[in-house]
Amino acid sequence: MDILLRLRVKIFPFFIKKILGLLRDKEFYRISFVYLHRKGKGKIYFPNIDDPSTFNEKTLFMKMYYRETPIDYFADKYRVREYVSQKIGARYLVPLINHYEKAEDIDFDKLPNEFVLKMNHGSGWNLIVLDKNKINRNSVRHQLEKWMKLNYYNVGREWQYKSIKPLIMCEEFLFNPDHTPIRDYKVFCFNGKAQFVQIDLDRFTNHRRQFYDRDWNLQLFTTLFPREVIPIEKPNHLAEVLESAEKLAVGFMFLRVDLYYNGSEIHFGELTLHHGGGCEPFIPSEYDLILGKMLKMKRR
């Protein structure tokens, strides 16, 4: 590789991070917004954060101005279990095998063959183990320690992540009856009312996405990833999925409630205050405004 290209690959991202770190929140949000819209091939526009009308603009407005502190624990995947237990019952929680303050405390010999290791203070920091005899335990510990040192707040400036104390959680791995990985249903709740359900397909290979309304009608839009046009069968327990999400979303202008469903049982996944960080493009773009009109803001 040419020496100048090597320098560009190593140094350019470093300076980009430094520059972004110097920006105020509003400028950081706008740059992140344009970047993701370009990446997702969405219609690029500069968001009006102070007088929002689209869904993304209102999400950025909430990121910017709604920063009450007991809500930070809703982003903590360990502490939020208490809230879920109080609101809908402990039976909806994914069974917790153990939790650790340090990766070196994990005793793999005492764990089942299949499990999930996840960080409580970020999003996407998960390791799925389907056979513990096939993993490199030192590599797993090394990856977990790297995540322990990161602050997810720096990724998208979502304030609720800033003060979470890092913790490693070990949960049971959930399967469908045919032993395939369980699907999650991301329920969009507007002012406490479940309106849409997002389904992600082939996330690690050919990522596609679908949206359904609360009556399970396939919608004509997607966000960030291509839209899958082949419908998925309506879940047998859809009413319970929506009702559980609404109980958790009481008092929120917007909350995305992620639930796992295997055909007979529903389990809680996580709560998301700001879908896509307020930066994911809608395709077609007019749905950004359509969903924005559904989100009634309490102004300050």
LINZI-V149500 format. One record per residue. N is the residue number from 0. RES is the residue in one letter. BURIAL is I if it has 24 or more other C-alpha atoms within 12 Angstrom, else O. D_LAST is the distance of its C-alpha to the last C-alpha in whole Angstrom. Layout:
N | RES | BURIAL | D_LAST
N | RES | BURIAL | D_LAST
This chain:
0 | M | O | 54
1 | D | O | 54
2 | I | O | 53
3 | L | O | 50
4 | L | O | 49
5 | R | O | 49
6 | L | O | 47
7 | R | O | 44
8 | V | O | 44
9 | K | O | 43
10 | I | O | 42
11 | F | O | 39
12 | P | O | 37
13 | F | O | 37
14 | F | O | 36
15 | I | O | 33
16 | K | O | 32
17 | K | O | 32
18 | I | O | 30
19 | L | O | 27
20 | G | O | 27
21 | L | O | 27
22 | L | O | 24
23 | R | O | 20
24 | D | I | 18
25 | K | I | 17
26 | E | O | 21
27 | F | I | 22
28 | Y | I | 20
29 | R | I | 21
30 | I | I | 25
31 | S | I | 24
32 | F | I | 23
33 | V | I | 26
34 | Y | O | 29
35 | L | I | 28
36 | H | I | 28
37 | R | O | 31
38 | K | O | 33
39 | G | I | 32
40 | K | O | 33
41 | G | I | 30
42 | K | I | 29
43 | I | I | 28
44 | Y | I | 25
45 | F | I | 22
46 | P | I | 19
47 | N | O | 16
48 | I | I | 13
49 | D | O | 11
50 | D | O | 12
51 | P | I | 13
52 | S | I | 15
53 | T | I | 18
54 | F | I | 18
55 | N | I | 18
56 | E | I | 15
57 | K | I | 13
58 | T | I | 15
59 | L | I | 14
60 | F | I | 11
61 | M | I | 10
62 | K | I | 13
63 | M | I | 12
64 | Y | O | 8
65 | Y | I | 9
66 | R | O | 12
67 | E | O | 13
68 | T | O | 17
69 | P | O | 18
70 | I | I | 17
71 | D | I | 20
72 | Y | I | 23
73 | F | I | 22
74 | A | I | 23
75 | D | I | 26
76 | K | I | 29
77 | Y | I | 31
78 | R | I | 28
79 | V | I | 27
80 | R | I | 30
81 | E | O | 30
82 | Y | I | 26
83 | V | I | 28
84 | S | O | 31
85 | Q | O | 30
86 | K | O | 28
87 | I | I | 31
88 | G | O | 34
89 | A | O | 35
90 | R | O | 38
91 | Y | I | 35
92 | L | I | 35
93 | V | I | 37
94 | P | O | 40
95 | L | I | 39
96 | I | I | 43
97 | N | I | 42
98 | H | I | 39
99 | Y | I | 40
100 | E | O | 39
101 | K | O | 41
102 | A | I | 43
103 | E | O | 46
104 | D | O | 46
105 | I | I | 46
106 | D | O | 49
107 | F | I | 50
108 | D | O | 53
109 | K | O | 51
110 | L | I | 49
111 | P | O | 50
112 | N | O | 51
113 | E | I | 48
114 | F | I | 44
115 | V | I | 41
116 | L | I | 40
117 | K | I | 36
118 | M | I | 34
119 | N | I | 31
120 | H | I | 28
121 | G | I | 28
122 | S | I | 29
123 | G | O | 32
124 | W | I | 34
125 | N | I | 37
126 | L | I | 40
127 | I | I | 42
128 | V | I | 46
129 | L | O | 48
130 | D | O | 51
131 | K | O | 51
132 | N | O | 55
133 | K | O | 54
134 | I | O | 51
135 | N | O | 51
136 | R | O | 50
137 | N | O | 50
138 | S | O | 48
139 | V | I | 45
140 | R | I | 45
141 | H | O | 44
142 | Q | I | 42
143 | L | I | 40
144 | E | I | 40
145 | K | O | 39
146 | W | I | 36
147 | M | I | 35
148 | K | O | 35
149 | L | I | 32
150 | N | I | 28
151 | Y | I | 27
152 | Y | O | 24
153 | N | I | 26
154 | V | I | 26
155 | G | I | 23
156 | R | I | 20
157 | E | I | 19
158 | W | I | 18
159 | Q | I | 19
160 | Y | I | 23
161 | K | I | 23
162 | S | O | 24
163 | I | I | 26
164 | K | I | 30
165 | P | I | 32
166 | L | I | 34
167 | I | I | 37
168 | M | I | 37
169 | C | I | 40
170 | E | I | 40
171 | E | I | 42
172 | F | I | 43
173 | L | I | 42
174 | F | I | 44
175 | N | O | 45
176 | P | O | 48
177 | D | O | 50
178 | H | O | 49
179 | T | O | 47
180 | P | O | 43
181 | I | I | 41
182 | R | I | 38
183 | D | I | 34
184 | Y | I | 32
185 | K | I | 28
186 | V | I | 26
187 | F | I | 23
188 | C | I | 21
189 | F | I | 18
190 | N | I | 16
191 | G | I | 19
192 | K | I | 22
193 | A | I | 25
194 | Q | I | 25
195 | F | I | 27
196 | V | I | 29
197 | Q | I | 30
198 | I | I | 33
199 | D | I | 35
200 | L | I | 38
201 | D | O | 41
202 | R | O | 38
203 | F | O | 41
204 | T | O | 43
205 | N | O | 42
206 | H | O | 38
207 | R | O | 37
208 | R | I | 34
209 | Q | I | 34
210 | F | I | 31
211 | Y | I | 32
212 | D | I | 30
213 | R | I | 30
214 | D | O | 34
215 | W | I | 35
216 | N | O | 35
217 | L | I | 35
218 | Q | I | 33
219 | L | O | 33
220 | F | I | 31
221 | T | I | 31
222 | T | I | 28
223 | L | I | 30
224 | F | I | 33
225 | P | I | 36
226 | R | I | 36
227 | E | I | 39
228 | V | O | 40
229 | I | O | 43
230 | P | O | 41
231 | I | O | 41
232 | E | O | 42
233 | K | O | 40
234 | P | I | 39
235 | N | O | 41
236 | H | O | 38
237 | L | I | 35
238 | A | O | 34
239 | E | I | 34
240 | V | I | 32
241 | L | I | 30
242 | E | I | 30
243 | S | I | 29
244 | A | I | 26
245 | E | I | 24
246 | K | I | 25
247 | L | I | 24
248 | A | I | 21
249 | V | O | 20
250 | G | O | 16
251 | F | I | 15
252 | M | I | 13
253 | F | I | 16
254 | L | I | 19
255 | R | I | 22
256 | V | I | 25
257 | D | I | 28
258 | L | I | 31
259 | Y | I | 35
260 | Y | I | 38
261 | N | I | 41
262 | G | I | 43
263 | S | O | 43
264 | E | I | 40
265 | I | I | 37
266 | H | I | 35
267 | F | I | 32
268 | G | I | 31
269 | E | I | 27
270 | L | I | 24
271 | T | I | 22
272 | L | I | 18
273 | H | I | 18
274 | H | I | 21
275 | G | I | 23
276 | G | I | 21
277 | G | I | 19
278 | C | I | 22
279 | E | I | 25
280 | P | I | 26
281 | F | I | 27
282 | I | I | 30
283 | P | I | 31
284 | S | I | 28
285 | E | O | 27
286 | Y | I | 26
287 | D | I | 23
288 | L | O | 21
289 | I | O | 23
290 | L | I | 21
291 | G | I | 18
292 | K | O | 18
293 | M | I | 19
294 | L | I | 15
295 | K | O | 13
296 | M | I | 9
297 | K | O | 7
298 | R | O | 4
299 | R | O | 0
